[in-house]
Amino acid sequence: MPQFPWKDNDAELSPLEAFLAEWDDPEAEEEDFRNDFFRGSEGRRKKAAVMLMAIWTVVITLHYWVWGSWLVWALTGALSLQALRLMKATPEEAPPLLTGDASTVPYPQVCLMVAAKNEEAVIGKIVQQLCSLDYPGDRHEVWIVDDNSTDRTPAILDQLRQQYPQLKVVRRGAGASGGKSGALNEVLAQTQGDIVGVFDADADVPKDLLRRVVPYFASPTFGALQVRKAIANEAVNFWTRGQGAEMALDAYFQQQRIVTGGIGELRGNGQFVARQALDAVGGWNEQTITDDLDLTIRLHLHQWKVGILVNPPVEEEGVTTAISLWHQRNRWAEGGYQRYLDYWRWICTQPMGWKKKLDLFSFLLMQYLLPTAAVPDLLMALWQRRFPLLTPLSYLAIGFSCWGMYHGIKRLTPSEGESPWQQMPALLARTIGGTIYMFHWLIIMPAVTARMAFRPKRLKWVKTVHGAATEDTLELKQS
């Protein structure tokens, strides 16, 4: 991996930096990563163990410290001001749609990539959509990385290559490493696009998406864009409806964080990255299980802006069972927490700006640390026969989440001639259902942080199994 200008391994360390350096991982298998930006999985395990012990120690100490409750209230007040700052912000407007003839308007070269593994049910549809976008055919190419599929995915792709000249297929062998990140890195050097888009195989892509995405990259400091994700099968059951509300909440937070100078985040499916920015950060990290969240942090450390396109969304298939949701969200939670363990020193010391650091700290605390801290807090409360000490922070987190979910759903719900008061009952019902659904994070986060601390993990590509084939893909398989 390339060295980065803001990391000087040969510089003389201050006493504080020398102390922090003692926390580096001594394992021999991580030696190759010592001089690079990335860190291996075993090193994260020790950092996670230290962090878990620190959380328990701090919570138990607060229960015995006479000023413990006042400190919690002070922290709640500070985070409440941050929440108010986010709530009062007005989202940025999207730039105008790119229009005009290709002979008179410069259309940047765009490369669209899909890493696919055993996707026979959906691969035909995504290829057809990406190759038929409303964008000059000679200005965008489509790359499918077939990661050693054992179903009919290769046969379907062979048929599609004859139909779409801009479609290019790369097949990886059984011994290929790096998971999804490795698949994307392998093909990146062969692509031509000034802007690189990444989709999941089950994505449903709007026809005019590129004309809406490309204008964002007119700014030289704009590094990446995440298209809002929506759940295509939202109406199926409680779990899919909850995921739909969760995506609306995520879009709301993304908009508010970006406009207040905070962190815009990539979400994998429907992400676009400027080639210049991607090259600057060294491509995708093959030592992480969530390539999108890891890439997000590195882009911000390099001072690139990450934005969000709210409309139109990229639809994807939501998981329909509690077991599937558990496995998927465990991976998301681990990847989200993992990036803080990997990059905490650079987040603390590099010139990202106070707004981004405040944003990162507040969401780390409320989204990742608070659910884990709730476990020792509850145990101590039962032991001492008192209310949990972190109750004010918990109320703030739940209340702010409800506010964001309500307004996120409201922004995405057409009025259809109804007044705000007429819309309110349906919006409240969806918000209450979505909030109940979101409580699964209170179980997942403590479980993930404990598992990361004590159980070694082998990095591998764990993909979500997608559902039944569409009519289009069925026709391809039968032809």
C-alpha positions as CSV (number, residue, x, y, z in Angstrom):
1,M,0.0,0.0,0.0
2,P,1.2,3.6,-0.7
3,Q,2.5,5.8,2.0
4,F,0.4,8.8,2.9
5,P,1.6,12.4,3.2
6,W,0.1,13.0,6.6
7,K,1.7,9.8,8.1
8,D,5.5,10.2,8.8
9,N,6.8,6.9,10.2
10,D,10.3,8.3,10.6
11,A,9.3,11.5,12.5
12,E,10.5,11.9,16.1
13,L,7.8,11.0,18.5
14,S,6.6,13.2,21.3
15,P,6.2,11.7,24.8
16,L,2.5,11.3,24.3
17,E,3.0,9.7,20.8
18,A,5.6,7.4,22.2
19,F,3.2,6.3,24.9
20,L,0.5,5.7,22.3
21,A,2.9,3.8,20.1
22,E,3.2,1.2,22.9
23,W,-0.3,0.0,21.9
24,D,0.8,-1.2,18.5
25,D,0.2,-4.8,17.8
26,P,3.3,-7.1,18.3
27,E,2.0,-10.1,16.3
28,A,4.4,-11.3,13.6
29,E,1.6,-11.9,11.1
30,E,0.9,-8.1,11.2
31,E,4.5,-7.1,10.3
32,D,3.5,-6.5,6.7
33,F,0.9,-4.0,7.8
34,R,3.2,-2.1,10.2
35,N,4.3,0.5,7.8
36,D,1.0,0.8,6.0
37,F,-2.2,2.5,6.8
38,F,-4.2,-0.7,7.2
39,R,-4.3,-3.0,10.2
40,G,-5.0,-6.7,10.4
41,S,-7.8,-8.5,12.2
42,E,-5.8,-9.9,15.2
43,G,-4.6,-6.4,16.1
44,R,-8.2,-5.3,16.2
45,R,-9.0,-8.0,18.6
46,K,-6.6,-6.7,21.2
47,K,-7.8,-3.1,20.7
48,A,-11.4,-4.3,21.1
49,A,-10.5,-6.1,24.3
50,V,-8.8,-2.9,25.7
51,M,-11.8,-0.8,24.7
52,L,-14.3,-3.2,26.2
53,M,-12.4,-3.3,29.5
54,A,-12.2,0.5,29.4
55,I,-16.0,0.8,28.9
56,W,-16.8,-1.5,31.9
57,T,-14.2,0.3,34.1
58,V,-15.5,3.8,33.3
59,V,-19.2,2.8,33.9
60,I,-18.5,1.0,37.2
61,T,-16.3,3.9,38.4
62,L,-19.1,6.4,37.5
63,H,-21.5,4.4,39.7
64,Y,-19.2,4.8,42.7
65,W,-18.0,8.3,42.0
66,V,-20.0,11.0,43.8
67,W,-19.9,13.2,40.7
68,G,-20.7,10.4,38.3
69,S,-24.3,11.3,37.6
70,W,-23.3,15.0,37.1
71,L,-20.8,14.0,34.5
72,V,-23.4,11.9,32.7
73,W,-25.8,14.9,32.7
74,A,-23.1,17.2,31.5
75,L,-22.3,14.9,28.6
76,T,-26.0,14.5,27.8
77,G,-26.2,18.3,27.7
78,A,-23.3,18.6,25.3
79,L,-24.6,15.9,23.0
80,S,-28.1,17.5,23.1
81,L,-26.6,20.7,21.7
82,Q,-25.0,18.7,18.9
83,A,-28.4,17.0,18.3
84,L,-30.1,20.4,18.1
85,R,-27.5,21.7,15.7
86,L,-28.3,18.7,13.4
87,M,-32.0,19.1,13.8
88,K,-32.0,22.8,12.8
89,A,-29.9,22.4,9.7
90,T,-31.3,22.7,6.2
91,P,-30.1,20.0,3.8
92,E,-28.1,20.9,0.7
93,E,-30.0,21.0,-2.6
94,A,-29.0,18.6,-5.3
95,P,-27.2,20.1,-8.4
96,P,-29.2,20.3,-11.6
97,L,-29.7,17.2,-13.8
98,L,-27.0,16.8,-16.4
99,T,-28.7,17.5,-19.8
100,G,-27.6,18.2,-23.4
101,D,-26.2,16.3,-26.3
102,A,-22.9,14.5,-25.8
103,S,-21.4,16.5,-28.7
104,T,-21.8,19.8,-26.8
105,V,-21.8,18.8,-23.1
106,P,-18.7,17.1,-21.5
107,Y,-19.8,13.7,-20.2
108,P,-17.1,12.2,-17.9
109,Q,-16.2,8.6,-18.3
110,V,-17.9,6.5,-15.7
111,C,-17.1,2.9,-14.7
112,L,-19.7,0.8,-13.0
113,M,-18.6,-2.2,-11.1
114,V,-20.5,-5.2,-9.5
115,A,-18.7,-7.9,-7.5
116,A,-20.9,-11.0,-7.8
117,K,-20.8,-14.4,-6.2
118,N,-23.5,-16.9,-7.0
119,E,-26.0,-14.3,-8.1
120,E,-27.9,-16.2,-10.9
121,A,-31.2,-14.9,-9.5
122,V,-30.4,-11.2,-10.0
123,I,-27.3,-10.8,-12.2
124,G,-29.2,-10.5,-15.4
125,K,-31.4,-7.6,-14.2
126,I,-28.5,-5.5,-12.9
127,V,-26.5,-6.0,-16.1
128,Q,-29.4,-5.0,-18.2
129,Q,-30.1,-1.9,-16.1
130,L,-26.5,-0.7,-16.0
131,C,-25.9,-1.2,-19.7
132,S,-29.2,0.6,-20.6
133,L,-28.8,3.8,-18.5
134,D,-29.7,7.1,-20.0
135,Y,-26.0,8.1,-20.5
136,P,-23.8,8.0,-23.6
137,G,-22.9,4.4,-24.3
138,D,-19.3,5.2,-25.2
139,R,-18.9,7.2,-21.9
140,H,-19.7,4.4,-19.5
141,E,-18.5,0.8,-19.1
142,V,-19.8,-2.0,-16.9
143,W,-17.5,-4.5,-15.2
144,I,-18.8,-7.6,-13.4
145,V,-16.3,-9.4,-11.2
146,D,-17.4,-13.0,-11.0
147,D,-15.8,-14.2,-7.7
148,N,-15.7,-17.9,-8.4
149,S,-19.4,-18.4,-8.7
150,T,-20.5,-22.1,-8.7
151,D,-24.1,-21.5,-10.0
152,R,-25.3,-20.3,-13.4
153,T,-23.9,-16.8,-13.0
154,P,-21.0,-17.4,-15.4
155,A,-23.3,-18.8,-18.1
156,I,-25.7,-15.9,-17.8
157,L,-22.8,-13.4,-18.0
158,D,-21.5,-15.1,-21.2
159,Q,-24.9,-14.6,-22.8
160,L,-25.1,-11.0,-21.7
161,R,-21.6,-10.2,-23.1
162,Q,-22.9,-10.9,-26.6
163,Q,-25.7,-8.5,-26.1
164,Y,-24.0,-5.5,-24.5
165,P,-20.6,-4.3,-25.9
166,Q,-19.8,-2.2,-22.9
167,L,-20.1,-5.2,-20.6
168,K,-16.7,-6.7,-19.4
169,V,-16.5,-9.7,-17.2
170,V,-13.5,-10.8,-15.0
171,R,-13.5,-14.2,-13.3
172,R,-11.6,-14.8,-10.1
173,G,-10.3,-18.2,-9.1
174,A,-11.0,-20.2,-6.0
175,G,-7.8,-19.0,-4.3
176,A,-8.4,-15.3,-4.8
177,S,-8.1,-13.3,-1.6
178,G,-9.5,-10.0,-0.2
179,G,-13.2,-10.7,-0.5
180,K,-15.3,-8.0,-2.2
181,S,-12.5,-5.5,-1.7
182,G,-10.1,-7.8,-3.4
183,A,-12.5,-8.3,-6.3
184,L,-12.9,-4.6,-6.8
185,N,-9.2,-3.9,-6.5
186,E,-8.3,-6.6,-9.0
187,V,-10.4,-5.0,-11.8
188,L,-9.8,-1.3,-10.9
189,A,-6.5,-1.0,-12.8
190,Q,-8.2,-2.2,-16.0
191,T,-11.0,0.4,-15.9
192,Q,-11.1,3.8,-17.6
193,G,-13.7,5.8,-15.6
194,D,-13.1,9.2,-14.1
195,I,-15.9,8.2,-11.7
196,V,-16.2,4.7,-10.3
197,G,-19.6,3.4,-9.2
198,V,-20.2,0.3,-7.2
199,F,-23.4,-1.7,-7.0
200,D,-24.6,-4.9,-5.3
201,A,-26.0,-7.5,-7.6
202,D,-29.6,-7.1,-6.3
203,A,-29.7,-3.3,-7.0
204,D,-32.5,-1.7,-8.9
205,V,-31.0,1.3,-10.6
206,P,-33.0,4.3,-11.9
207,K,-32.4,4.9,-15.6
208,D,-31.4,8.6,-15.2
209,L,-29.1,7.9,-12.2
210,L,-25.8,8.9,-13.9
211,R,-27.2,12.2,-15.1
212,R,-28.0,13.0,-11.5
213,V,-24.8,11.7,-10.0
214,V,-22.2,13.2,-12.3
215,P,-22.9,16.9,-11.5
216,Y,-21.8,16.4,-7.9
217,F,-18.3,15.7,-9.1
218,A,-17.8,19.1,-10.8
219,S,-16.1,20.3,-7.6
220,P,-12.4,19.3,-7.3
221,T,-12.8,18.5,-3.6
222,F,-15.8,16.2,-4.0
223,G,-14.5,12.7,-3.5
224,A,-17.5,10.4,-3.2
225,L,-21.3,10.2,-3.4
226,Q,-23.7,7.8,-1.8
227,V,-27.1,7.3,-3.4
228,R,-29.9,6.8,-0.9
229,K,-30.8,3.1,-0.5
230,A,-34.4,2.0,-0.3
231,I,-35.9,-1.4,0.4
232,A,-37.6,-2.9,-2.7
233,N,-39.6,-5.5,-0.8
234,E,-40.5,-3.2,2.1
235,A,-44.1,-4.4,2.3
236,V,-43.3,-8.1,3.0
237,N,-43.2,-8.1,6.8
238,F,-42.2,-6.4,10.0
239,W,-38.5,-6.9,9.3
240,T,-38.5,-5.4,5.8
241,R,-40.7,-2.5,6.9
242,G,-38.3,-1.8,9.7
243,Q,-35.4,-1.8,7.2
244,G,-37.3,0.7,5.1
245,A,-37.7,3.0,8.2
246,E,-34.0,2.5,9.0
247,M,-33.0,3.6,5.5
248,A,-35.1,6.8,5.9
249,L,-33.4,7.4,9.2
250,D,-30.0,6.9,7.7
251,A,-30.7,9.3,4.9
252,Y,-31.9,12.0,7.3
253,F,-28.8,11.7,9.4
254,Q,-26.6,11.7,6.3
255,Q,-28.1,14.9,5.1
256,Q,-27.9,16.7,8.4
257,R,-24.4,15.6,9.2
258,I,-23.1,16.7,5.8
259,V,-24.6,20.1,5.8
260,T,-23.3,20.8,9.3
261,G,-19.7,19.9,8.3
262,G,-19.8,16.4,9.6
263,I,-19.2,13.0,8.1
264,G,-21.0,11.7,4.9
265,E,-20.7,8.0,4.7
266,L,-20.7,5.4,2.0
267,R,-23.1,2.5,2.1
268,G,-21.6,0.1,-0.5
269,N,-24.6,-0.3,-2.9
270,G,-25.0,2.8,-5.0
271,Q,-21.7,4.4,-4.1
272,F,-19.6,6.6,-6.5
273,V,-16.0,7.6,-6.0
274,A,-13.8,10.0,-8.0
275,R,-10.9,8.1,-9.5
276,Q,-8.5,10.7,-8.2
277,A,-9.8,10.2,-4.6
278,L,-9.8,6.4,-4.9
279,D,-6.2,6.4,-6.1
280,A,-5.2,8.9,-3.3
281,V,-6.4,6.6,-0.5
282,G,-5.0,3.4,-2.1
283,G,-8.2,1.7,-3.3
284,W,-10.3,-0.6,-1.2
285,N,-9.0,-2.1,2.1
286,E,-8.8,-5.9,1.7
287,Q,-8.4,-6.3,5.5
288,T,-11.9,-5.2,6.4
289,I,-15.3,-6.7,6.3
290,T,-17.1,-3.5,5.4
291,D,-15.2,-1.9,2.5
292,D,-17.6,1.1,2.3
293,L,-17.2,2.3,5.9
294,D,-13.5,1.8,5.8
295,L,-13.2,3.8,2.6
296,T,-15.3,6.5,4.1
297,I,-12.9,7.2,6.9
298,R,-9.8,7.3,4.6
299,L,-11.5,9.7,2.2
300,H,-12.3,12.1,5.1
301,L,-8.7,11.8,6.4
302,H,-7.6,13.0,3.0
303,Q,-10.0,16.0,3.1
304,W,-12.4,14.7,0.4
305,K,-16.1,15.6,0.7
306,V,-18.6,12.7,0.7
307,G,-22.2,13.6,-0.3
308,I,-25.6,12.0,-0.6
309,L,-28.1,11.8,-3.4
310,V,-31.6,11.4,-1.9
311,N,-33.7,11.1,-5.0
312,P,-33.9,8.9,-6.9
313,P,-32.8,6.0,-4.6
314,V,-31.2,2.7,-5.5
315,E,-33.4,-0.1,-4.3
316,E,-32.2,-3.3,-2.9
317,E,-33.7,-6.5,-1.5
318,G,-34.2,-6.4,2.3
319,V,-33.7,-9.6,4.4
320,T,-37.0,-11.1,5.4
321,T,-36.1,-13.2,8.5
322,A,-34.7,-12.4,12.0
323,I,-31.8,-14.8,11.5
324,S,-30.8,-13.2,8.2
325,L,-31.1,-9.7,9.8
326,W,-29.0,-10.8,12.7
327,H,-26.1,-12.0,10.5
328,Q,-26.2,-9.0,8.2
329,R,-26.4,-6.4,11.0
330,N,-23.6,-8.2,13.0
331,R,-21.3,-7.7,10.0
332,W,-22.4,-4.1,9.6
333,A,-21.9,-3.4,13.3
334,E,-18.5,-5.1,13.4
335,G,-17.3,-3.1,10.3
336,G,-18.5,0.2,11.7
337,Y,-16.8,-0.4,15.0
338,Q,-13.7,-1.8,13.3
339,R,-12.9,1.4,11.5
340,Y,-12.6,3.3,14.8
341,L,-10.2,0.7,16.1
342,D,-8.1,0.9,12.9
343,Y,-7.9,4.7,12.5
344,W,-8.4,6.2,16.0
345,R,-4.9,7.6,16.1
346,W,-5.3,9.4,12.8
347,I,-8.8,10.6,13.6
348,C,-7.4,12.1,16.8
349,T,-4.3,13.7,15.3
350,Q,-5.0,14.6,11.7
351,P,-6.4,17.9,10.6
352,M,-10.0,16.8,9.7
353,G,-11.5,19.8,11.3
354,W,-13.3,20.1,14.6
355,K,-16.8,19.6,13.1
356,K,-15.9,16.2,11.6
357,K,-14.2,15.1,14.8
358,L,-17.2,16.2,16.9
359,D,-19.5,14.4,14.5
360,L,-17.4,11.2,14.7
361,F,-17.2,11.3,18.4
362,S,-20.9,11.9,19.0
363,F,-22.0,9.0,16.7
364,L,-19.3,6.7,18.1
365,L,-20.6,7.3,21.6
366,M,-24.3,7.1,20.9
367,Q,-24.3,4.4,18.3
368,Y,-21.5,2.1,19.3
369,L,-20.4,2.7,22.9
370,L,-23.6,3.5,24.7
371,P,-25.3,0.1,23.9
372,T,-22.2,-1.7,25.1
373,A,-22.0,0.5,28.2
374,A,-25.7,-0.2,29.0
375,V,-24.8,-3.8,30.1
376,P,-22.5,-2.9,33.0
377,D,-24.7,0.1,33.8
378,L,-27.8,-2.2,34.1
379,L,-25.9,-4.7,36.3
380,M,-24.6,-2.0,38.6
381,A,-28.1,-0.5,38.8
382,L,-29.6,-3.8,39.9
383,W,-26.8,-4.3,42.4
384,Q,-27.3,-0.9,43.9
385,R,-31.1,-0.9,43.5
386,R,-31.1,2.4,41.6
387,F,-32.0,3.6,38.1
388,P,-29.3,3.1,35.4
389,L,-26.8,5.9,35.5
390,L,-26.8,6.3,31.7
391,T,-30.6,6.8,31.5
392,P,-30.3,10.4,30.3
393,L,-28.0,9.4,27.4
394,S,-30.3,6.6,26.5
395,Y,-33.3,8.8,26.4
396,L,-31.4,11.3,24.2
397,A,-30.3,8.5,21.8
398,I,-33.8,7.1,21.5
399,G,-35.5,10.5,21.3
400,F,-33.1,11.8,18.6
401,S,-33.5,8.5,16.6
402,C,-37.3,8.9,16.7
403,W,-37.1,12.5,15.6
404,G,-34.8,11.6,12.7
405,M,-36.9,8.6,11.6
406,Y,-40.1,10.7,11.6
407,H,-38.6,13.5,9.6
408,G,-36.7,11.1,7.4
409,I,-39.9,9.3,6.5
410,K,-41.7,12.6,6.1
411,R,-39.2,13.9,3.6
412,L,-39.5,10.8,1.5
413,T,-43.3,10.5,1.6
414,P,-45.3,12.4,-1.1
415,S,-48.1,14.5,0.4
416,E,-50.7,13.5,-2.3
417,G,-52.8,16.5,-1.4
418,E,-52.9,15.7,2.3
419,S,-52.1,18.3,5.0
420,P,-49.3,17.7,7.5
421,W,-51.9,16.9,10.1
422,Q,-53.5,14.3,7.9
423,Q,-50.2,12.7,7.2
424,M,-49.2,12.6,10.8
425,P,-51.0,9.4,12.0
426,A,-49.4,7.3,9.2
427,L,-46.0,8.8,9.8
428,L,-46.2,8.2,13.5
429,A,-47.2,4.6,13.0
430,R,-44.3,4.0,10.7
431,T,-41.9,5.8,13.2
432,I,-43.2,3.7,16.2
433,G,-42.8,0.5,14.2
434,G,-39.4,1.5,13.0
435,T,-38.2,2.5,16.5
436,I,-39.3,-0.9,17.9
437,Y,-37.4,-2.6,15.1
438,M,-34.3,-0.5,15.8
439,F,-34.0,-1.9,19.3
440,H,-32.3,-4.9,17.8
441,W,-29.1,-2.8,17.8
442,L,-29.2,-2.8,21.6
443,I,-28.5,-6.5,21.5
444,I,-26.2,-6.6,18.5
445,M,-23.7,-4.0,19.5
446,P,-22.8,-5.5,23.0
447,A,-22.7,-9.0,21.4
448,V,-20.4,-7.7,18.6
449,T,-18.0,-5.8,20.8
450,A,-17.7,-8.8,23.1
451,R,-17.1,-11.2,20.3
452,M,-14.5,-8.9,18.6
453,A,-12.6,-8.7,21.9
454,F,-12.3,-12.4,22.7
455,R,-12.9,-14.4,19.5
456,P,-10.3,-14.4,16.7
457,K,-11.9,-13.7,13.3
458,R,-11.0,-15.0,9.9
459,L,-11.7,-12.4,7.2
460,K,-14.0,-13.8,4.4
461,W,-16.6,-12.6,2.1
462,V,-20.0,-13.1,3.7
463,K,-22.7,-12.2,1.2
464,T,-26.4,-11.9,1.7
465,V,-28.4,-14.5,-0.3
466,H,-30.8,-12.8,-2.7
467,G,-34.2,-14.0,-3.4
468,A,-36.2,-15.3,-6.4
469,A,-35.2,-14.5,-9.9
470,T,-37.0,-11.9,-11.9
471,E,-38.8,-12.6,-15.2
472,D,-35.8,-11.1,-17.1
473,T,-33.3,-13.4,-15.5
474,L,-35.5,-16.4,-15.9
475,E,-35.7,-15.8,-19.6
476,L,-32.0,-15.6,-19.9
477,K,-31.5,-18.9,-18.1
478,Q,-34.0,-20.7,-20.2
479,S,-32.8,-19.4,-23.6
